[in-house]
Amino acid sequence: PYLNHIKSLSGAWPHLRYLAQWMEVTTSPTKWQLLRRLSPQRLSEVREERARRTEIAAIDFVSGQPAPIIEHITNPEALAASLDKPGAPGATRLYVVEDLSRDVVEHLGSKLDIDPLFFREHINDYTWYNTRDPWVELPDLDIVSRSRPYFRLMYMQPRYFKTRKSFEKAQRQAGKFNVLRRLDADNEHESPFDDKSATVALVRSKASLWIRPASNDQQAVVPGVLLIDPSITEGYPLWRGYRPFRNSPIPSDQTNYEVPPRTTLFRDLLFWIQQTPQQDIDAVENNPRAMAFRILEIICAEWLTLSRYITARLGQIEWEIERPEWFRIDKQELQRESMNFNMSLKKLHTWRRRLPVYRAMVAETRAKLFPDHAPGSNRQDCITNLEKDFAIVAGHYDDLLSRTERIAAVATAVTAIEESRRAIEQNKTLGRLTYLAVIFAPLSFVSSFFSMSADLAGLTQTIWVYFCVAVPISLVVYLLVDKNWTNNLQGAYNKTKAVKGRTGIFDLKR
């Protein structure tokens, strides 16, 4: 029924047609071009598995309880039963969904009465579109979108791969997701400090939260749905990932603590939700968005990690400009130093293109999480406490973008100076060729002139004439074209003329 509802809306809302196609083929329509090449039996098996894929955790936040109650759901039938089952009294339930599938969208959308656009915004990862892309997402007016009970956050996850083969394996792993997620490889940045076979990739990621608007005729349970991305298990989080969201214990603190699994985002998120303190659980009753507090912490930490990575790369680019001899890459050893500056500019342009996109993502996150507060509102909870952290992140990316522009200006100036130096060297080389032409042209002319004689035997008696004529002529022509000699001759002439002028004036006075 939910798919039929989406199809009925696609005439007036054309952007929902992409979601309907996604549900019909059980994955991103762009991946369907590859899946359709499979054999009919294999294709049927793959589509069935993708359509039924379910990895969900139903979490009940009950005020006064020391920890949330978590129920794992691994098939569509269990999801339907959970949606029909009433929640605990006074509980606020959150469904954490890893990846999406046709059956999951069908059950959640129809049972919870969710706007299809909530799922539509989550299934792809495009940051820009071609003019012929039918799946383009056009922005809505703020007056239309401000009252929606859901939002979508975009962020990047830096990931390290030891070998190129490992990176390609991660790409194939991402291709098995139902949602479209890709890896942006940072191949431009080769550095002697890196392993030659290693690759750092930035995984495009999204997290979407929907909370059913409260109304008087509904039960006390206010369900929410949190969509997160499946994890790439190949490779490692850059620098082994973000730090734990708590201070390290001091020697006198003998409290036992658990270690995060560090396997997938889904398991890490459930681990940190289980560690939610009592005050944050109580805050969910007044602000249901507090259920997403842990995923917001992870997103903020990923942005901070990425800012450190970009800072490292920009520092290496500055070193390349200042000390190009330290950064000679094998494939550039035979090139001139000026080519190193061009390579530095090429690396820099990567961040000049990406940083505005990242800054816009952070700005959009802040706008959705921390809207303008009503006058006199001073509510404080775990979500509002995160506002300063995201402000720090936004400041980092503003600084990185301005730093990139400054480096670009310096690199451009250095490149221009280097090109001018090369032009001077080339002019000197051309000057030497001019001298050779000046010397040999008269010699060649005189040689040709004397060779017009048919009596070659007689030339043996007059060969000295050639040198007596050709050498003085070459010398005279050389002196005429030599800039330094002509300048000196002109200066001597001017001095002589000035001396004669002063002598004439002295004679008149006498």
C-alpha positions in Angstrom: 0.0 0.0 0.0 2.8 2.5 0.8 4.4 1.9 -2.7 1.1 2.5 -4.4 0.7 5.7 -2.3 4.1 6.9 -3.6 3.2 6.1 -7.2 0.0 8.0 -6.9 1.9 11.1 -5.7 4.6 10.9 -8.3 2.5 12.9 -10.8 2.3 16.0 -8.6 5.6 15.4 -6.8 7.9 14.0 -9.6 10.9 13.7 -7.2 9.0 10.8 -5.5 9.2 8.7 -8.7 12.8 7.9 -7.9 11.8 6.4 -4.5 9.1 4.3 -6.2 11.7 3.0 -8.7 14.1 2.3 -5.8 11.5 0.2 -4.1 10.6 -1.7 -7.2 14.1 -2.7 -8.1 15.0 -3.0 -4.4 18.1 -0.8 -4.7 19.4 2.4 -6.3 18.2 2.6 -9.9 21.8 3.5 -11.0 22.9 0.1 -9.6 20.2 -1.7 -11.5 22.2 -1.3 -14.7 24.7 -3.7 -13.2 22.2 -6.1 -11.4 20.2 -6.7 -14.6 23.2 -8.4 -16.2 22.9 -11.3 -13.7 21.3 -14.6 -14.6 17.5 -14.7 -14.0 17.8 -17.1 -11.0 20.7 -15.1 -9.4 18.9 -11.8 -10.1 15.8 -13.1 -8.3 17.8 -14.2 -5.3 19.6 -10.9 -5.1 16.4 -8.9 -5.3 14.7 -11.0 -2.7 17.6 -10.6 -0.3 17.8 -6.8 -0.9 14.0 -6.4 -0.5 13.9 -8.2 2.9 17.1 -6.9 4.3 16.4 -5.8 7.9 18.8 -4.6 10.6 16.8 -2.6 13.2 17.0 -1.9 16.9 13.8 -0.8 18.7 14.9 1.3 21.7 12.5 2.4 24.5 13.5 5.5 26.5 11.6 5.4 29.8 11.9 8.2 32.2 13.3 7.0 35.5 14.9 3.9 34.0 18.7 3.7 34.3 19.3 2.6 30.7 17.3 2.3 27.5 15.6 -1.0 26.6 16.8 -2.4 23.2 15.1 -5.0 21.0 16.8 -6.3 17.9 14.8 -6.9 14.7 16.2 -8.9 11.8 13.3 -9.6 9.5 10.2 -7.7 8.2 7.8 -9.9 10.0 9.3 -9.0 13.4 9.3 -5.4 12.4 5.6 -5.5 11.6 4.9 -7.2 15.0 7.0 -4.6 16.9 5.1 -1.8 15.2 1.7 -3.3 16.2 2.8 -4.0 19.8 2.1 -1.2 22.2 5.1 0.3 24.0 5.8 0.4 27.7 3.9 3.1 29.6 5.6 6.5 29.4 8.2 5.2 26.9 9.5 7.0 23.8 10.5 4.5 21.2 13.2 5.0 18.6 13.7 2.6 15.6 17.4 2.7 14.6 17.5 1.4 11.0 20.7 0.4 9.3 20.4 0.6 5.5 16.9 0.6 3.9 15.0 -2.0 2.1 11.6 -2.2 0.3 9.9 -4.1 3.1 11.3 -1.8 5.8 10.1 1.3 4.0 6.7 -0.3 3.4 6.2 -1.2 7.1 7.6 2.0 8.6 5.9 4.2 6.1 2.4 2.7 6.3 2.4 1.9 10.1 3.8 5.2 11.3 2.3 7.4 8.5 5.6 8.9 7.4 6.1 11.4 4.6 7.7 9.6 1.6 10.2 12.5 1.2 11.8 11.3 4.5 13.0 8.1 2.8 13.5 9.8 -0.6 16.2 12.2 0.9 18.1 9.4 2.4 18.6 6.9 -0.4 21.3 8.8 -2.5 24.5 10.7 -1.8 24.8 13.2 -4.6 26.4 16.6 -3.9 25.6 18.0 -7.3 23.7 16.9 -10.4 24.0 16.9 -14.2 21.4 18.8 -16.1 19.9 15.5 -17.4 19.7 13.7 -14.1 16.0 12.7 -13.4 16.8 12.0 -9.7 17.8 15.6 -8.8 16.7 16.9 -5.4 15.7 20.5 -5.7 15.7 22.5 -2.5 12.4 23.4 -0.8 11.4 26.8 0.4 12.0 27.3 4.1 8.3 28.2 4.6 7.5 24.7 3.3 10.2 22.7 5.0 10.4 24.3 8.5 7.3 22.5 9.8 8.4 19.0 8.7 8.9 16.5 11.6 12.1 15.1 10.1 15.5 16.2 8.9 18.5 14.7 7.1 22.2 15.3 8.0 25.1 14.8 5.7 28.7 14.2 6.9 31.9 12.5 5.8 33.8 9.6 7.3 37.5 9.4 6.7 38.8 5.9 6.2 42.3 4.5 5.7 43.2 1.6 3.4 46.6 0.1 3.5 46.6 -1.1 -0.2 44.8 -0.2 -3.4 43.3 -3.7 -3.4 41.7 -3.0 0.0 40.2 0.2 -1.3 38.7 -1.5 -4.3 37.2 -4.2 -2.0 35.6 -1.4 0.0 34.1 0.1 -3.1 32.6 -3.3 -3.9 31.3 -3.5 -0.4 29.6 -0.1 -0.7 28.0 -1.3 -3.9 26.2 -4.0 -2.0 24.3 -1.4 0.1 20.7 -0.6 -0.9 21.3 3.1 -0.4 23.7 4.8 -2.7 27.0 5.5 -0.9 30.4 6.1 -2.5 34.0 6.7 -1.4 35.9 9.8 -2.5 39.5 8.7 -2.8 42.1 11.3 -2.0 44.5 10.1 -4.8 46.0 13.5 -5.5 47.9 13.8 -2.3 51.0 11.8 -2.6 53.5 12.4 0.2 56.8 10.9 1.3 55.3 10.6 4.7 52.6 8.2 3.4 52.8 4.6 2.4 52.9 4.5 -1.4 50.2 1.8 -1.5 47.9 3.4 1.0 44.8 5.4 0.2 42.6 7.7 2.3 39.0 7.8 1.2 36.1 10.0 2.5 32.9 8.1 2.7 29.7 10.1 2.0 27.3 9.4 4.8 23.8 10.5 5.9 21.7 10.2 9.1 18.0 11.0 9.0 15.6 11.5 12.0 11.8 11.4 12.0 9.7 12.0 15.0 5.9 11.7 14.9 4.3 15.0 15.8 2.5 14.7 19.1 -1.3 15.0 19.2 -4.0 14.7 21.8 -5.7 11.6 20.2 -2.5 9.6 20.2 -1.0 7.3 22.8 1.8 8.5 25.1 4.4 6.7 23.1 5.9 9.1 20.5 7.9 6.9 18.1 10.9 8.1 16.1 12.9 6.6 13.3 16.6 7.1 12.9 18.1 6.0 9.6 21.9 5.4 9.5 24.2 4.1 6.9 25.6 0.5 6.8 29.3 0.4 7.5 32.3 -0.4 5.4 34.3 -2.9 7.4 37.2 -3.0 5.0 40.1 -0.8 6.0 40.3 1.3 9.2 38.8 4.5 10.5 41.4 7.2 10.0 43.7 7.4 13.0 41.6 4.5 14.5 38.5 6.7 14.7 37.1 9.2 17.2 37.8 9.2 20.9 35.4 7.8 23.4 32.7 10.3 24.5 33.9 10.4 28.1 36.9 11.4 30.1 39.5 8.7 30.9 39.3 7.5 34.5 41.8 8.7 37.0 43.8 6.2 39.2 41.4 6.6 42.1 38.4 5.8 40.0 38.0 2.0 40.0 34.7 2.0 38.2 34.4 -0.7 35.5 34.0 0.6 32.0 33.1 -1.1 28.7 35.0 -0.8 25.4 33.2 0.3 22.3 33.0 -2.5 19.7 34.5 -0.4 16.9 33.1 -2.7 14.2 30.1 -1.0 12.6 28.4 2.3 13.1 25.2 0.4 14.0 26.9 -1.5 16.9 28.9 1.6 18.0 25.7 3.7 18.2 23.8 1.1 20.2 26.8 0.8 22.6 26.8 4.6 23.2 23.0 4.7 23.5 23.3 2.1 26.3 25.7 4.4 28.0 23.2 7.3 28.0 23.1 8.9 31.5 19.9 9.2 33.4 19.4 12.9 32.8 19.6 12.5 29.1 17.0 9.7 29.2 14.7 12.0 31.2 15.3 14.8 28.6 13.7 12.7 25.9 10.3 13.2 27.4 10.4 16.9 26.8 12.6 16.9 23.7 12.3 13.7 21.6 15.3 14.9 19.5 17.4 13.9 22.4 17.1 10.3 21.2 19.5 11.2 18.4 22.1 12.7 20.8 24.6 9.8 20.4 24.6 9.9 16.6 25.0 13.6 16.7 28.1 13.2 18.8 29.5 10.7 16.3 28.8 13.1 13.4 30.5 16.0 15.2 33.5 13.8 16.0 33.8 12.7 12.4 33.8 16.3 11.2 36.5 17.1 13.7 38.6 14.1 12.5 38.2 15.3 8.9 39.2 18.8 9.8 42.5 17.4 11.3 43.1 15.4 8.1 42.6 18.4 5.9 44.8 20.5 8.1 47.6 17.9 7.7 47.2 17.9 3.9 47.3 21.7 3.7 50.4 21.7 5.9 52.1 19.3 3.5 51.1 21.5 0.5 52.7 24.5 2.3 55.9 22.5 2.8 55.9 21.5 -0.9 55.9 25.2 -1.8 58.5 26.2 0.8 60.8 23.1 0.4 60.0 21.4 -2.9 63.2 19.3 -2.7 61.7 17.4 0.3 58.6 16.3 -1.6 60.0 14.9 -4.8 57.8 12.0 -5.9 59.2 9.3 -8.1 57.2 10.1 -11.1 58.4 13.8 -10.9 62.1 13.2 -10.4 62.9 14.1 -14.0 60.7 17.2 -14.0 61.7 20.7 -13.1 61.0 22.3 -9.8 58.3 24.5 -11.3 56.2 21.4 -12.0 56.2 20.7 -8.2 54.3 24.0 -7.8 51.8 23.0 -10.4 51.3 19.7 -8.6 50.8 21.6 -5.3 48.2 23.8 -7.0 46.4 20.7 -8.3 46.3 19.2 -4.8 45.1 22.5 -3.4 42.3 22.8 -5.9 40.9 19.6 -4.6 40.2 21.2 -1.2 39.1 24.5 -2.8 36.4 22.5 -4.5 35.5 20.3 -1.5 35.7 22.6 1.4 32.7 24.8 0.4 30.6 21.7 0.2 31.7 20.5 3.6 31.1 23.9 5.1 27.6 24.0 3.6 26.9 20.5 5.1 28.0 21.8 8.6 25.9 24.9 8.2 22.9 22.9 7.2 23.3 20.6 10.2 23.5 23.6 12.6 20.4 25.2 11.0 18.4 22.0 11.4 19.6 21.1 14.9 19.6 24.5 16.4 16.9 26.7 14.9 16.3 30.2 16.3 14.9 29.9 19.8 11.7 31.6 20.8 12.1 34.7 22.9 12.4 33.8 26.6 13.3 30.1 25.9 16.2 29.0 27.9 15.8 25.2 27.8 19.0 23.3 28.4 19.4 19.6 27.4 22.0 17.4 25.7 21.1 18.7 22.3 21.5 22.3 23.1 24.8 21.5 24.9 26.1 20.2 21.5 25.6 23.6 19.9 29.0 24.9 20.9 30.7 21.8 19.5 29.1 22.3 16.1 30.0 26.0 16.3 33.6 24.9 16.8 33.4 22.6 13.8 32.0 25.4 11.7 34.8 27.7 12.8 37.4 25.0 11.8 36.0 24.7 8.3 35.8 28.5 7.8 39.4 28.7 8.8 40.4 25.9 6.5 38.7 27.5 3.6 40.4 30.9 4.2 43.7 29.1 4.7 43.2 27.4 1.4 42.7 30.7 -0.4 45.8 32.1 1.2 47.9 29.2 0.1 46.5 29.4 -3.4 47.5 33.0 -3.6 51.0 32.3 -2.4 51.4 29.2 -4.7 50.2 31.2 -7.7 52.7 34.0 -6.9 55.5 31.5 -6.5 54.6 29.8 -9.7 54.6 33.1 -11.6 58.0 33.9 -10.2 59.3 30.5 -11.2 57.9 30.8 -14.7 59.6 34.2 -15.0 62.9 32.7 -14.0 62.5 30.0 -16.6 61.7 32.6 -19.2 64.9 34.5 -18.4 66.9 31.3 -18.7 65.3 30.6 -22.1 66.1 34.1 -23.3 69.7 33.6 -22.4 69.7 30.4 -24.4 68.2 32.2 -27.3 70.9 34.9 -27.0 73.6 32.3 -27.3 72.0 30.9 -30.4 71.8 34.5 -31.8 75.6 34.9 -31.3 76.3 31.7 -33.1 74.1 32.8 -36.0 75.9 36.2 -36.1 79.3 34.6 -36.2 78.6 31.9 -38.8 76.2 33.8 -41.1 78.9 36.1 -42.5 81.3 33.2 -42.8 78.8 31.2 -44.7 78.0 34.2 -46.9 81.7 34.8 -47.8 82.3 31.1 -48.3 79.4 30.9 -50.7 80.6 34.0 -52.5 84.1 32.6 -53.1 82.8 29.2 -54.1 81.1 30.6 -57.2 84.5 30.4 -58.9 84.8 27.4 -61.3 88.6 27.3 -61.0 89.0 25.4 -57.7 92.7 24.9 -58.2 93.2 28.6 -58.2 91.5 28.9 -54.8 94.5 27.4 -53.1 96.4 30.6 -53.8 93.7 32.9 -52.6 92.4 31.0 -49.6 93.9 33.7 -47.3 91.6 36.2 -48.9 88.7 34.3 -47.4 90.0 34.7 -43.8 91.1 38.3 -44.4 87.6 39.2 -45.5 85.3 36.9 -43.5 86.9 37.3 -40.1 86.8 41.1 -40.0 83.2 41.1 -41.4 82.1 38.6 -38.7 83.8 40.7 -36.0 82.2 43.9 -37.1 78.7 42.2 -37.3 79.2 40.7 -33.9 80.1 44.0 -32.4 77.1 45.6 -34.0 74.6 43.1 -32.5 76.3 42.8 -29.1 74.2 44.8 -26.8 76.8 45.3 -24.1 79.4 46.6 -26.6 77.0 48.9 -28.4 75.9 50.3 -25.0 79.5 50.9 -24.0 80.3 52.5 -27.4 77.2 54.8 -27.1 78.3 55.7 -23.5 81.8 56.5 -24.6 80.5 58.7 -27.5 78.2 60.6 -25.1 81.1 61.2 -22.7 83.3 62.4 -25.5 80.6 64.7 -26.7 80.0 66.1 -23.2 83.8 66.7 -22.8 84.0 68.6 -26.1 81.0 70.7 -25.0 82.6 71.7 -21.8 85.9 72.5 -23.6 84.1 74.8 -26.0 82.4 76.7 -23.2 85.8 77.1 -21.4 87.4 78.6 -24.6 84.5 81.1 -24.9 85.1 82.3 -21.3 88.7 82.8 -22.0 
